[in-house]
């Protein structure tokens, strides 16, 4: 197993998260499939998302006294989630 | 690692590789891209993977090409992240290669 003091798996040490590692492995496997299965699998890989900047009303940089309110509001949380990947 | 009824409850992280399922006398092999296997106390085992394909769905030419490409990238990688990606590529493609030839 991992020796004591090892920073975990090599990809974690290089700054990659498990989710990105797993998705990369999956996309490599998808690229090696035989034809009919390959197009079905590549369809599964497509991700649809939309990003929007909030300026009027909900500024990206919240004012001090609104901090706790904005952190708990859905739009801020969603924006954070989209940028994490 | 083999799992039979009565296996100790386990959570295992899976590396890219082959998983063989025996149903009575039928044996099917699946290539799992990575993921986890959970074996519960009631002998139910769950395997969670992003991609799990029957080994016959893999195309060996594409696997060979990919292996050569990533081995070459590993040699020329400079940043940590590039090295990690190239290493992942080499691991996954060599596992697919052994699945097809083994």
N, CA and C atoms of all chains as a GROMACS GRO file, in nm:
protein
  561
    1UNK      N    1   0.086  -0.119   0.000
    1UNK     CA    2   0.000   0.000   0.000
    1UNK      C    3   0.089   0.124   0.000
    2UNK      N    4   0.033   0.240   0.011
    2UNK     CA    5   0.111   0.364   0.006
    2UNK      C    6   0.201   0.372   0.128
    3UNK      N    7   0.324   0.418   0.109
    3UNK     CA    8   0.416   0.427   0.222
    3UNK      C    9   0.375   0.547   0.307
    4UNK      N   10   0.409   0.543   0.433
    4UNK     CA   11   0.372   0.653   0.523
    4UNK      C   12   0.436   0.781   0.473
    5UNK      N   13   0.360   0.889   0.467
    5UNK     CA   14   0.417   1.016   0.424
    5UNK      C   15   0.400   1.039   0.274
    6UNK      N   16   0.358   0.937   0.196
    6UNK     CA   17   0.337   0.958   0.052
    6UNK      C   18   0.215   1.048   0.036
    7UNK      N   19   0.220   1.141  -0.060
    7UNK     CA   20   0.108   1.234  -0.076
    7UNK      C   21  -0.006   1.169  -0.151
    8UNK      N   22  -0.026   1.039  -0.135
    8UNK     CA   23  -0.135   0.972  -0.206
    8UNK      C   24  -0.093   0.940  -0.348
    9UNK      N   25  -0.193   0.915  -0.434
    9UNK     CA   26  -0.164   0.877  -0.572
    9UNK      C   27  -0.096   0.990  -0.650
   10UNK      N   28  -0.022   0.954  -0.757
   10UNK     CA   29   0.059   1.053  -0.829
   10UNK      C   30  -0.025   1.167  -0.887
   11UNK      N   31  -0.149   1.136  -0.927
   11UNK     CA   32  -0.229   1.243  -0.986
   11UNK      C   33  -0.276   1.341  -0.879
   12UNK      N   34  -0.292   1.293  -0.758
   12UNK     CA   35  -0.332   1.383  -0.650
   12UNK      C   36  -0.216   1.477  -0.618
   13UNK      N   37  -0.095   1.421  -0.622
   13UNK     CA   38   0.023   1.503  -0.596
   13UNK      C   39   0.041   1.609  -0.704
   14UNK      N   40  -0.003   1.580  -0.826
   14UNK     CA   41   0.010   1.677  -0.934
   14UNK      C   42  -0.105   1.776  -0.936
   15UNK      N   43  -0.196   1.767  -0.839
   15UNK     CA   44  -0.304   1.866  -0.832
   15UNK      C   45  -0.435   1.824  -0.897
   16UNK      N   46  -0.446   1.699  -0.942
   16UNK     CA   47  -0.572   1.658  -1.006
   16UNK      C   48  -0.666   1.602  -0.901
   17UNK      N   49  -0.796   1.622  -0.920
   17UNK     CA   50  -0.892   1.564  -0.827
   17UNK      C   51  -0.932   1.425  -0.875
   18UNK      N   52  -0.994   1.345  -0.786
   18UNK     CA   53  -1.035   1.210  -0.827
   18UNK      C   54  -1.134   1.216  -0.942
   19UNK      N   55  -1.225   1.315  -0.937
   19UNK     CA   56  -1.327   1.326  -1.042
   19UNK      C   57  -1.261   1.347  -1.177
   20UNK      N   58  -1.163   1.439  -1.185
   20UNK     CA   59  -1.098   1.461  -1.316
   20UNK      C   60  -1.022   1.337  -1.359
   21UNK      N   61  -0.956   1.270  -1.264
   21UNK     CA   62  -0.882   1.147  -1.297
   21UNK      C   63  -0.976   1.044  -1.355
   22UNK      N   64  -1.088   1.023  -1.285
   22UNK     CA   65  -1.182   0.921  -1.328
   22UNK      C   66  -1.241   0.955  -1.464
   23UNK      N   67  -1.273   1.084  -1.486
   23UNK     CA   68  -1.329   1.123  -1.615
   23UNK      C   69  -1.229   1.109  -1.728
   24UNK      N   70  -1.102   1.136  -1.699
   24UNK     CA   71  -1.000   1.119  -1.804
   24UNK      C   72  -0.988   0.972  -1.842
   25UNK      N   73  -0.984   0.885  -1.738
   25UNK     CA   74  -0.973   0.741  -1.766
   25UNK      C   75  -1.091   0.697  -1.852
   26UNK      N   76  -1.210   0.744  -1.815
   26UNK     CA   77  -1.330   0.703  -1.887
   26UNK      C   78  -1.323   0.750  -2.031
   27UNK      N   79  -1.274   0.874  -2.053
   27UNK     CA   80  -1.273   0.923  -2.190
   27UNK      C   81  -1.170   0.848  -2.273
   28UNK      N   82  -1.058   0.805  -2.210
   28UNK     CA   83  -0.961   0.723  -2.284
   28UNK      C   84  -1.022   0.590  -2.324
   29UNK      N   85  -1.098   0.530  -2.234
   29UNK     CA   86  -1.160   0.402  -2.267
   29UNK      C   87  -1.260   0.422  -2.381
   30UNK      N   88  -1.338   0.531  -2.374
   30UNK     CA   89  -1.437   0.556  -2.479
   30UNK      C   90  -1.372   0.571  -2.615
   31UNK      N   91  -1.252   0.632  -2.618
   31UNK     CA   92  -1.186   0.651  -2.746
   31UNK      C   93  -1.136   0.523  -2.808
   32UNK      N   94  -1.135   0.413  -2.729
   32UNK     CA   95  -1.084   0.288  -2.784
   32UNK      C   96  -1.194   0.190  -2.818
   33UNK      N   97  -1.317   0.238  -2.826
   33UNK     CA   98  -1.425   0.144  -2.852
   33UNK      C   99  -1.439   0.120  -3.000
   34UNK      N  100  -1.501   0.005  -3.035
   34UNK     CA  101  -1.531  -0.025  -3.175
   34UNK      C  102  -1.654   0.053  -3.216
   35UNK      N  103  -1.671   0.066  -3.345
   35UNK     CA  104  -1.761   0.169  -3.396
   35UNK      C  105  -1.903   0.185  -3.338
   36UNK      N  106  -1.999   0.098  -3.347
   36UNK     CA  107  -2.130   0.150  -3.306
   36UNK      C  108  -2.128   0.195  -3.160
   37UNK      N  109  -2.053   0.124  -3.075
   37UNK     CA  110  -2.049   0.158  -2.933
   37UNK      C  111  -1.979   0.290  -2.911
   38UNK      N  112  -1.883   0.320  -2.998
   38UNK     CA  113  -1.804   0.441  -2.980
   38UNK      C  114  -1.889   0.566  -2.992
   39UNK      N  115  -1.975   0.575  -3.094
   39UNK     CA  116  -2.054   0.698  -3.108
   39UNK      C  117  -2.154   0.712  -2.994
   40UNK      N  118  -2.206   0.597  -2.947
   40UNK     CA  119  -2.299   0.606  -2.834
   40UNK      C  120  -2.226   0.658  -2.712
   41UNK      N  121  -2.105   0.608  -2.692
   41UNK     CA  122  -2.030   0.647  -2.573
   41UNK      C  123  -1.989   0.793  -2.580
   42UNK      N  124  -1.947   0.838  -2.698
   42UNK     CA  125  -1.904   0.978  -2.709
   42UNK      C  126  -2.022   1.071  -2.686
   43UNK      N  127  -2.144   1.024  -2.718
   43UNK     CA  128  -2.262   1.105  -2.686
   43UNK      C  129  -2.276   1.121  -2.536
   44UNK      N  130  -2.244   1.013  -2.464
   44UNK     CA  131  -2.255   1.019  -2.320
   44UNK      C  132  -2.158   1.119  -2.259
   45UNK      N  133  -2.054   1.150  -2.333
   45UNK     CA  134  -1.949   1.237  -2.280
   45UNK      C  135  -1.988   1.384  -2.289
   46UNK      N  136  -2.089   1.417  -2.371
   46UNK     CA  137  -2.121   1.558  -2.392
   46UNK      C  138  -2.180   1.618  -2.265
   47UNK      N  139  -2.137   1.739  -2.236
   47UNK     CA  140  -2.186   1.808  -2.117
   47UNK      C  141  -2.247   1.940  -2.162
   48UNK      N  142  -2.368   1.966  -2.121
   48UNK     CA  143  -2.430   2.094  -2.155
   48UNK      C  144  -2.433   2.180  -2.031
   49UNK      N  145  -2.383   2.300  -2.041
   49UNK     CA  146  -2.395   2.389  -1.926
   49UNK      C  147  -2.396   2.531  -1.976
   50UNK      N  148  -2.444   2.620  -1.895
   50UNK     CA  149  -2.440   2.761  -1.933
   50UNK      C  150  -2.384   2.838  -1.815
   51UNK      N  151  -2.308   2.939  -1.846
   51UNK     CA  152  -2.248   3.021  -1.740
   51UNK      C  153  -2.302   3.161  -1.753
   52UNK      N  154  -2.340   3.220  -1.643
   52UNK     CA  155  -2.382   3.360  -1.652
   52UNK      C  156  -2.317   3.440  -1.543
   53UNK      N  157  -2.280   3.562  -1.578
   53UNK     CA  158  -2.222   3.653  -1.479
   53UNK      C  159  -2.334   3.733  -1.417
   54UNK      N  160  -2.332   3.748  -1.290
   54UNK     CA  161  -2.433   3.827  -1.224
   54UNK      C  162  -2.373   3.962  -1.191
   55UNK      N  163  -2.430   4.069  -1.248
   55UNK     CA  164  -2.376   4.201  -1.217
   55UNK      C  165  -2.479   4.287  -1.145
   56UNK      N  166  -2.592   4.322  -1.212
   56UNK     CA  167  -2.690   4.407  -1.145
   56UNK      C  168  -2.761   4.327  -1.038
   57UNK      N  169  -2.763   4.385  -0.917
   57UNK     CA  170  -2.840   4.316  -0.813
   57UNK      C  171  -2.755   4.217  -0.737
   58UNK      N  172  -2.677   4.131  -0.808
   58UNK     CA  173  -2.596   4.034  -0.736
   58UNK      C  174  -2.453   4.042  -0.790
   59UNK      N  175  -2.376   4.131  -0.735
   59UNK     CA  176  -2.240   4.150  -0.788
   59UNK      C  177  -2.153   4.029  -0.758
   60UNK      N  178  -2.053   4.002  -0.846
   60UNK     CA  179  -1.962   3.891  -0.822
   60UNK      C  180  -1.885   3.911  -0.694
   61UNK      N  181  -1.847   4.036  -0.669
   61UNK     CA  182  -1.779   4.064  -0.542
   61UNK      C  183  -1.883   4.118  -0.445
   62UNK      N  184  -1.927   4.037  -0.352
   62UNK     CA  185  -2.034   4.084  -0.264
   62UNK      C  186  -1.983   4.192  -0.169
   63UNK      N  187  -2.076   4.284  -0.131
   63UNK     CA  188  -2.041   4.385  -0.032
   63UNK      C  189  -2.034   4.318   0.103
   64UNK      N  190  -1.951   4.370   0.193
   64UNK     CA  191  -1.929   4.304   0.321
   64UNK      C  192  -2.056   4.265   0.392
   65UNK      N  193  -2.152   4.357   0.407
   65UNK     CA  194  -2.263   4.322   0.493
   65UNK      C  195  -2.358   4.221   0.429
   66UNK      N  196  -2.338   4.190   0.302
   66UNK     CA  197  -2.426   4.091   0.240
   66UNK      C  198  -2.361   3.953   0.232
   67UNK      N  199  -2.239   3.939   0.281
   67UNK     CA  200  -2.165   3.815   0.257
   67UNK      C  201  -2.240   3.690   0.296
   68UNK      N  202  -2.290   3.682   0.419
   68UNK     CA  203  -2.349   3.554   0.460
   68UNK      C  204  -2.472   3.523   0.378
   69UNK      N  205  -2.545   3.629   0.338
   69UNK     CA  206  -2.668   3.608   0.260
   69UNK      C  207  -2.634   3.553   0.122
   70UNK      N  208  -2.533   3.613   0.057
   70UNK     CA  209  -2.501   3.572  -0.079
   70UNK      C  210  -2.441   3.432  -0.083
   71UNK      N  211  -2.362   3.398   0.016
   71UNK     CA  212  -2.301   3.265   0.016
   71UNK      C  213  -2.406   3.156   0.023
   72UNK      N  214  -2.519   3.188   0.087
   72UNK     CA  215  -2.620   3.084   0.100
   72UNK      C  216  -2.719   3.088  -0.014
   73UNK      N  217  -2.710   3.188  -0.102
   73UNK     CA  218  -2.812   3.195  -0.207
   73UNK      C  219  -2.772   3.108  -0.326
   74UNK      N  220  -2.868   3.042  -0.387
   74UNK     CA  221  -2.840   2.946  -0.495
   74UNK      C  222  -2.751   3.000  -0.607
   75UNK      N  223  -2.772   3.119  -0.661
   75UNK     CA  224  -2.691   3.159  -0.777
   75UNK      C  225  -2.542   3.161  -0.744
   76UNK      N  226  -2.506   3.209  -0.628
   76UNK     CA  227  -2.365   3.217  -0.593
   76UNK      C  228  -2.307   3.077  -0.583
   77UNK      N  229  -2.385   2.989  -0.522
   77UNK     CA  230  -2.339   2.851  -0.502
   77UNK      C  231  -2.318   2.785  -0.638
   78UNK      N  232  -2.412   2.807  -0.730
   78UNK     CA  233  -2.404   2.744  -0.862
   78UNK      C  234  -2.284   2.796  -0.938
   79UNK      N  235  -2.260   2.925  -0.928
   79UNK     CA  236  -2.147   2.984  -0.997
   79UNK      C  237  -2.017   2.921  -0.947
   80UNK      N  238  -2.012   2.903  -0.817
   80UNK     CA  239  -1.895   2.841  -0.758
   80UNK      C  240  -1.876   2.701  -0.813
   81UNK      N  241  -1.984   2.627  -0.821
   81UNK     CA  242  -1.977   2.489  -0.868
   81UNK      C  243  -1.924   2.483  -1.012
   82UNK      N  244  -1.973   2.572  -1.098
   82UNK     CA  245  -1.933   2.568  -1.238
   82UNK      C  246  -1.785   2.597  -1.254
   83UNK      N  247  -1.730   2.680  -1.168
   83UNK     CA  248  -1.589   2.714  -1.186
   83UNK      C  249  -1.495   2.616  -1.121
   84UNK      N  250  -1.549   2.527  -1.038
   84UNK     CA  251  -1.461   2.435  -0.969
   84UNK      C  252  -1.392   2.342  -1.067
   85UNK      N  253  -1.465   2.291  -1.169
   85UNK     CA  254  -1.403   2.194  -1.263
   85UNK      C  255  -1.285   2.257  -1.330
   86UNK      N  256  -0.821  -0.965  -0.671
   86UNK     CA  257  -0.915  -0.976  -0.560
   86UNK      C  258  -1.041  -1.048  -0.608
   87UNK      N  259  -1.084  -1.149  -0.539
   87UNK     CA  260  -1.203  -1.224  -0.578
   87UNK      C  261  -1.311  -1.204  -0.475
   88UNK      N  262  -1.434  -1.196  -0.519
   88UNK     CA  263  -1.544  -1.174  -0.425
   88UNK      C  264  -1.642  -1.289  -0.433
   89UNK      N  265  -1.664  -1.357  -0.323
   89UNK     CA  266  -1.762  -1.465  -0.314
   89UNK      C  267  -1.861  -1.427  -0.205
   90UNK      N  268  -1.978  -1.494  -0.198
   90UNK     CA  269  -2.071  -1.464  -0.089
   90UNK      C  270  -2.001  -1.482   0.045
   91UNK      N  271  -2.026  -1.390   0.136
   91UNK     CA  272  -1.962  -1.402   0.265
   91UNK      C  273  -1.833  -1.322   0.274
   92UNK      N  274  -1.802  -1.247   0.167
   92UNK     CA  275  -1.680  -1.165   0.169
   92UNK      C  276  -1.693  -1.058   0.276
   93UNK      N  277  -1.583  -1.023   0.337
   93UNK     CA  278  -1.581  -0.918   0.439
   93UNK      C  279  -1.629  -0.787   0.376
   94UNK      N  280  -1.712  -0.708   0.446
   94UNK     CA  281  -1.757  -0.582   0.386
   94UNK      C  282  -1.636  -0.496   0.350
   95UNK      N  283  -1.631  -0.451   0.227
   95UNK     CA  284  -1.512  -0.382   0.178
   95UNK      C  285  -1.552  -0.266   0.091
   96UNK      N  286  -1.470  -0.162   0.093
   96UNK     CA  287  -1.483  -0.056  -0.008
   96UNK      C  288  -1.347  -0.055  -0.076
   97UNK      N  289  -1.346  -0.075  -0.206
   97UNK     CA  290  -1.218  -0.082  -0.275
   97UNK      C  291  -1.217   0.017  -0.389
   98UNK      N  292  -1.106   0.090  -0.403
   98UNK     CA  293  -1.092   0.179  -0.518
   98UNK      C  294  -1.036   0.096  -0.632
   99UNK      N  295  -1.099   0.104  -0.748
   99UNK     CA  296  -1.056   0.021  -0.860
   99UNK      C  297  -0.962   0.096  -0.951
  100UNK      N  298  -0.860   0.026  -0.999
  100UNK     CA  299  -0.773   0.085  -1.101
  100UNK      C  300  -0.828   0.043  -1.236
  101UNK      N  301  -0.789   0.112  -1.345
  101UNK     CA  302  -0.838   0.070  -1.476
  101UNK      C  303  -0.798  -0.076  -1.498
  102UNK      N  304  -0.895  -0.160  -1.532
  102UNK     CA  305  -0.860  -0.301  -1.550
  102UNK      C  306  -0.983  -0.384  -1.576
  103UNK      N  307  -0.957  -0.516  -1.579
  103UNK     CA  308  -1.063  -0.610  -1.616
  103UNK      C  309  -1.135  -0.661  -1.494
  104UNK      N  310  -1.268  -0.668  -1.505
  104UNK     CA  311  -1.347  -0.728  -1.399
  104UNK      C  312  -1.418  -0.847  -1.461
  105UNK      N  313  -1.404  -0.964  -1.399
  105UNK     CA  314  -1.464  -1.084  -1.454
  105UNK      C  315  -1.585  -1.120  -1.368
  106UNK      N  316  -1.698  -1.142  -1.433
  106UNK     CA  317  -1.820  -1.176  -1.361
  106UNK      C  318  -1.857  -1.320  -1.393
  107UNK      N  319  -1.872  -1.403  -1.291
  107UNK     CA  320  -1.912  -1.541  -1.313
  107UNK      C  321  -2.056  -1.559  -1.271
  108UNK      N  322  -2.142  -1.593  -1.367
  108UNK     CA  323  -2.282  -1.621  -1.331
  108UNK      C  324  -2.304  -1.768  -1.357
  109UNK      N  325  -2.297  -1.848  -1.253
  109UNK     CA  326  -2.308  -1.993  -1.274
  109UNK      C  327  -2.185  -2.034  -1.354
  110UNK      N  328  -2.202  -2.084  -1.475
  110UNK     CA  329  -2.084  -2.120  -1.554
  110UNK      C  330  -2.050  -2.013  -1.656
  111UNK      N  331  -2.135  -1.909  -1.672
  111UNK     CA  332  -2.105  -1.804  -1.770
  111UNK      C  333  -2.004  -1.708  -1.713
  112UNK      N  334  -1.906  -1.675  -1.794
  112UNK     CA  335  -1.805  -1.579  -1.749
  112UNK      C  336  -1.809  -1.462  -1.844
  113UNK      N  337  -1.826  -1.340  -1.791
  113UNK     CA  338  -1.816  -1.224  -1.881
  113UNK      C  339  -1.710  -1.130  -1.826
  114UNK      N  340  -1.632  -1.073  -1.918
  114UNK     CA  341  -1.524  -0.983  -1.876
  114UNK      C  342  -1.560  -0.842  -1.916
  115UNK      N  343  -1.544  -0.750  -1.823
  115UNK     CA  344  -1.569  -0.610  -1.851
  115UNK      C  345  -1.443  -0.531  -1.822
  116UNK      N  346  -1.417  -0.430  -1.907
  116UNK     CA  347  -1.305  -0.342  -1.875
  116UNK      C  348  -1.363  -0.222  -1.803
  117UNK      N  349  -1.312  -0.197  -1.681
  117UNK     CA  350  -1.364  -0.088  -1.599
  117UNK      C  351  -1.264   0.026  -1.604
  118UNK      N  352  -1.312   0.150  -1.631
  118UNK     CA  353  -1.217   0.260  -1.649
  118UNK      C  354  -1.156   0.303  -1.516
  119UNK      N  355  -1.228   0.290  -1.408
  119UNK     CA  356  -1.178   0.323  -1.274
  119UNK      C  357  -1.305   0.332  -1.194
  120UNK      N  358  -1.297   0.337  -1.063
  120UNK     CA  359  -1.422   0.346  -0.987
  120UNK      C  360  -1.406   0.279  -0.853
  121UNK      N  361  -1.518   0.235  -0.798
  121UNK     CA  362  -1.515   0.175  -0.666
  121UNK      C  363  -1.597   0.047  -0.665
  122UNK      N  364  -1.559  -0.043  -0.575
  122UNK     CA  365  -1.639  -0.163  -0.554
  122UNK      C  366  -1.678  -0.165  -0.407
  123UNK      N  367  -1.808  -0.181  -0.382
  123UNK     CA  368  -1.856  -0.189  -0.244
  123UNK      C  369  -1.909  -0.329  -0.220
  124UNK      N  370  -1.859  -0.394  -0.117
  124UNK     CA  371  -1.914  -0.526  -0.083
  124UNK      C  372  -1.980  -0.509   0.053
  125UNK      N  373  -2.110  -0.538   0.056
  125UNK     CA  374  -2.185  -0.513   0.178
  125UNK      C  375  -2.193  -0.637   0.264
  126UNK      N  376  -2.239  -0.618   0.388
  126UNK     CA  377  -2.244  -0.730   0.481
  126UNK      C  378  -2.343  -0.837   0.437
  127UNK      N  379  -2.446  -0.798   0.357
  127UNK     CA  380  -2.542  -0.899   0.315
  127UNK      C  381  -2.498  -0.965   0.184
  128UNK      N  382  -2.369  -0.957   0.153
  128UNK     CA  383  -2.311  -1.020   0.033
  128UNK      C  384  -2.355  -0.959  -0.098
  129UNK      N  385  -2.412  -0.839  -0.094
  129UNK     CA  386  -2.442  -0.769  -0.220
  129UNK      C  387  -2.316  -0.690  -0.254
  130UNK      N  388  -2.273  -0.696  -0.379
  130UNK     CA  389  -2.157  -0.617  -0.419
  130UNK      C  390  -2.200  -0.518  -0.524
  131UNK      N  391  -2.160  -0.391  -0.509
  131UNK     CA  392  -2.190  -0.290  -0.609
  131UNK      C  393  -2.060  -0.248  -0.672
  132UNK      N  394  -2.062  -0.228  -0.802
  132UNK     CA  395  -1.943  -0.173  -0.867
  132UNK      C  396  -1.985  -0.043  -0.932
  133UNK      N  397  -1.915   0.064  -0.897
  133UNK     CA  398  -1.948   0.195  -0.954
  133UNK      C  399  -1.834   0.232  -1.047
  134UNK      N  400  -1.866   0.259  -1.173
  134UNK     CA  401  -1.761   0.299  -1.266
  134UNK      C  402  -1.820   0.398  -1.364
  135UNK      N  403  -1.738   0.488  -1.414
  135UNK     CA  404  -1.788   0.582  -1.515
  135UNK      C  405  -1.810   0.506  -1.646
  136UNK      N  406  -1.712   0.422  -1.682
  136UNK     CA  407  -1.727   0.342  -1.804
  136UNK      C  408  -1.690   0.198  -1.775
  137UNK      N  409  -1.778   0.107  -1.809
  137UNK     CA  410  -1.744  -0.035  -1.797
  137UNK      C  411  -1.793  -0.097  -1.926
  138UNK      N  412  -1.700  -0.147  -2.006
  138UNK     CA  413  -1.739  -0.200  -2.137
  138UNK      C  414  -1.696  -0.346  -2.146
  139UNK      N  415  -1.776  -0.428  -2.217
  139UNK     CA  416  -1.731  -0.565  -2.239
  139UNK      C  417  -1.599  -0.559  -2.314
  140UNK      N  418  -1.506  -0.649  -2.281
  140UNK     CA  419  -1.373  -0.642  -2.341
  140UNK      C  420  -1.379  -0.654  -2.493
  141UNK      N  421  -1.481  -0.727  -2.548
  141UNK     CA  422  -1.488  -0.736  -2.695
  141UNK      C  423  -1.520  -0.604  -2.762
  142UNK      N  424  -1.565  -0.504  -2.685
  142UNK     CA  425  -1.595  -0.376  -2.750
  142UNK      C  426  -1.471  -0.292  -2.771
  143UNK      N  427  -1.356  -0.339  -2.720
  143UNK     CA  428  -1.234  -0.258  -2.735
  143UNK      C  429  -1.167  -0.290  -2.867
  144UNK      N  430  -1.115  -0.186  -2.932
  144UNK     CA  431  -1.050  -0.204  -3.062
  144UNK      C  432  -0.900  -0.203  -3.040
  145UNK      N  433  -0.832  -0.315  -3.074
  145UNK     CA  434  -0.691  -0.323  -3.035
  145UNK      C  435  -0.601  -0.227  -3.112
  146UNK      N  436  -0.638  -0.190  -3.235
  146UNK     CA  437  -0.553  -0.094  -3.306
  146UNK      C  438  -0.553   0.040  -3.236
  147UNK      N  439  -0.673   0.083  -3.194
  147UNK     CA  440  -0.682   0.212  -3.125
  147UNK      C  441  -0.604   0.208  -2.994
  148UNK      N  442  -0.609   0.090  -2.927
  148UNK     CA  443  -0.538   0.079  -2.800
  148UNK      C  444  -0.388   0.091  -2.823
  149UNK      N  445  -0.336   0.022  -2.927
  149UNK     CA  446  -0.193   0.029  -2.955
  149UNK      C  447  -0.150   0.170  -2.988
  150UNK      N  448  -0.234   0.236  -3.071
  150UNK     CA  449  -0.198   0.374  -3.110
  150UNK      C  450  -0.194   0.464  -2.989
  151UNK      N  451  -0.297   0.450  -2.904
  151UNK     CA  452  -0.305   0.534  -2.784
  151UNK      C  453  -0.188   0.509  -2.693
  152UNK      N  454  -0.149   0.381  -2.678
  152UNK     CA  455  -0.038   0.349  -2.589
  152UNK      C  456   0.090   0.414  -2.639
  153UNK      N  457   0.113   0.404  -2.770
  153UNK     CA  458   0.234   0.463  -2.827
  153UNK      C  459   0.232   0.614  -2.806
  154UNK      N  460   0.114   0.674  -2.828
  154UNK     CA  461   0.103   0.820  -2.815
  154UNK      C  462   0.131   0.866  -2.673
  155UNK      N  463   0.073   0.796  -2.574
  155UNK     CA  464   0.094   0.840  -2.438
  155UNK      C  465   0.233   0.809  -2.387
  156UNK      N  466   0.293   0.699  -2.435
  156UNK     CA  467   0.430   0.670  -2.393
  156UNK      C  468   0.521   0.782  -2.443
  157UNK      N  469   0.491   0.830  -2.564
  157UNK     CA  470   0.571   0.937  -2.619
  157UNK      C  471   0.547   1.067  -2.540
  158UNK      N  472   0.420   1.091  -2.502
  158UNK     CA  473   0.390   1.213  -2.426
  158UNK      C  474   0.458   1.209  -2.290
  159UNK      N  475   0.467   1.089  -2.233
  159UNK     CA  476   0.530   1.077  -2.102
  159UNK      C  477   0.676   1.119  -2.110
  160UNK      N  478   0.740   1.082  -2.223
  160UNK     CA  479   0.879   1.119  -2.240
  160UNK      C  480   0.897   1.269  -2.254
  161UNK      N  481   0.798   1.336  -2.320
  161UNK     CA  482   0.820   1.478  -2.349
  161UNK      C  483   0.744   1.570  -2.254
  162UNK      N  484   0.685   1.515  -2.148
  162UNK     CA  485   0.604   1.601  -2.059
  162UNK      C  486   0.694   1.688  -1.974
  163UNK      N  487   0.649   1.812  -1.947
  163UNK     CA  488   0.731   1.900  -1.866
  163UNK      C  489   0.667   1.933  -1.732
  164UNK      N  490   0.544   1.986  -1.731
  164UNK     CA  491   0.484   2.021  -1.602
  164UNK      C  492   0.434   1.894  -1.533
  165UNK      N  493   0.414   1.906  -1.401
  165UNK     CA  494   0.363   1.794  -1.321
  165UNK      C  495   0.232   1.742  -1.376
  166UNK      N  496   0.146   1.839  -1.415
  166UNK     CA  497   0.013   1.799  -1.462
  166UNK      C  498   0.024   1.719  -1.591
  167UNK      N  499   0.112   1.764  -1.682
  167UNK     CA  500   0.128   1.690  -1.808
  167UNK      C  501   0.182   1.550  -1.780
  168UNK      N  502   0.277   1.543  -1.686
  168UNK     CA  503   0.335   1.412  -1.655
  168UNK      C  504   0.226   1.322  -1.599
  169UNK      N  505   0.144   1.377  -1.510
  169UNK     CA  506   0.037   1.296  -1.450
  169UNK      C  507  -0.058   1.247  -1.557
  170UNK      N  508  -0.097   1.337  -1.649
  170UNK     CA  509  -0.191   1.296  -1.754
  170UNK      C  510  -0.130   1.188  -1.842
  171UNK      N  511  -0.003   1.206  -1.877
  171UNK     CA  512   0.061   1.107  -1.962
  171UNK      C  513   0.072   0.973  -1.889
  172UNK      N  514   0.102   0.980  -1.759
  172UNK     CA  515   0.112   0.856  -1.681
  172UNK      C  516  -0.022   0.786  -1.674
  173UNK      N  517  -0.130   0.865  -1.656
  173UNK     CA  518  -0.264   0.806  -1.654
  173UNK      C  519  -0.290   0.737  -1.786
  174UNK      N  520  -0.254   0.806  -1.897
  174UNK     CA  521  -0.275   0.748  -2.030
  174UNK      C  522  -0.203   0.616  -2.043
  175UNK      N  523  -0.074   0.614  -2.001
  175UNK     CA  524   0.003   0.491  -2.013
  175UNK      C  525  -0.061   0.380  -1.929
  176UNK      N  526  -0.104   0.413  -1.806
  176UNK     CA  527  -0.167   0.312  -1.720
  176UNK      C  528  -0.292   0.255  -1.784
  177UNK      N  529  -0.381   0.345  -1.829
  177UNK     CA  530  -0.510   0.299  -1.884
  177UNK      C  531  -0.488   0.218  -2.010
  178UNK      N  532  -0.405   0.267  -2.103
  178UNK     CA  533  -0.385   0.194  -2.227
  178UNK      C  534  -0.313   0.062  -2.206
  179UNK      N  535  -0.216   0.057  -2.113
  179UNK     CA  536  -0.151  -0.073  -2.092
  179UNK      C  537  -0.249  -0.170  -2.031
  180UNK      N  538  -0.338  -0.120  -1.943
  180UNK     CA  539  -0.437  -0.211  -1.886
  180UNK      C  540  -0.528  -0.264  -1.996
  181UNK      N  541  -0.570  -0.178  -2.090
  181UNK     CA  542  -0.656  -0.223  -2.199
  181UNK      C  543  -0.581  -0.323  -2.286
  182UNK      N  544  -0.453  -0.296  -2.309
  182UNK     CA  545  -0.371  -0.386  -2.387
  182UNK      C  546  -0.364  -0.524  -2.324
  183UNK      N  547  -0.337  -0.530  -2.193
  183UNK     CA  548  -0.330  -0.662  -2.130
  183UNK      C  549  -0.466  -0.728  -2.128
  184UNK      N  550  -0.574  -0.645  -2.121
  184UNK     CA  551  -0.707  -0.705  -2.124
  184UNK      C  552  -0.730  -0.774  -2.258
  185UNK      N  553  -0.682  -0.711  -2.366
  185UNK     CA  554  -0.705  -0.768  -2.498
  185UNK      C  555  -0.614  -0.885  -2.527
  186UNK      N  556  -0.490  -0.881  -2.478
  186UNK     CA  557  -0.396  -0.988  -2.512
  186UNK      C  558  -0.395  -1.097  -2.405
  187UNK      N  559  -0.433  -1.064  -2.281
  187UNK     CA  560  -0.423  -1.161  -2.171
  187UNK      C  561  -0.532  -1.265  -2.172
   0.00000   0.00000   0.00000
